[in-house]
Amino acid sequence: MNMNTHRLKADHLTAGYDKKMIINDIHIQIPDHKISIIIGANACGKSTLLKSFARLLKPEYGDIVLDGKKISTLSTKQVARTIGLLPQSPVVPEGIKVFDLVSRGRYPYQSFGKSNTKEDFIAVEKAMDVMGITKIANENTDELSGGQRQRVWIAMALAQQTDILILDEPTTFLDITYQVEILDLLTDLNKKMGTTILMVLHDINLTARYADYLFAMKDGKLVASGTPHEVITENTMKEVFALSCEVITDPLTGSPLILPKGRHHLFTKSHG
């Protein structure tokens, strides 16, 4: 993997809420044109880190750097033309049609009060086509299934035509079929468009299957980074999640696959 270029990075980042710091002195460089996934236990600082990258949260110390410039010095529209964001559990405006919601992704390119241009319509239609939602363009978003709704949100982010896409737990609350479907679509986007993708996922085995690069966090600090094979080890899983497990090779993909050692393992060991 070529790690020589990094358009997006955090330099000695410390951030939190109401003077309580959640992440402390983190230095991370996000590989360009790759899928990077942040893992860690609940409340370890994953979402705080993503909000800092998306400039939703101002650092207490350190900087987020985008294309060699401190992100704090860039205009909102400059950032929005480069970084697309899908937050955790976004709220659907009541009664909004799919096409209209996806169209909201065009705001970085529009002047106040101006209607959609031909370029806007082309970008929206392309985003809907990529996510396979063209046929439901006129349906109410709040009446869709969870998987369809997530496709619409991602299409809205794609309509921004950004080179970098940040997603906070895009598969949460979805059935496994929809989880795989969304991750397959994001992989296709990464491969075909070269989009740099940074996201948080909870499922470690899905993470191992889809990530090019991993960042493991614990208590607001980065404790490991590298390829799935470098990060998903028995020692790191124990350190990050306090999980005893065995790591084997996924027979389908060759990626690491964790097998948790639960009570059944302990019982059979003691009676074997």
Secondary structure, DSSP 8 states (H G I E B T S, - for coil): ---S--SEEEEEEEEEETTEEEEEEEEEEE-TTSEEEEEESTTSSHHHHHHHHTTSS--SEEEEEETTEEGGGS-HHHHHTTEEEE-SS----TT-BHHHHHHGGGGGG--TT----HHHHHHHHHHHHHTT-GGGTTSBGGGS-HHHHHHHHHHHHHHT--SEEEEESTTTT--HHHHHHHHHHHHHHHHHH--EEEEE-S-HHHHHHH-SEEEEEETTEEEEEE-HHHH-SHHHHHHHH---EEEEE-TTT-SEEEEE--HHHHHHHHT-
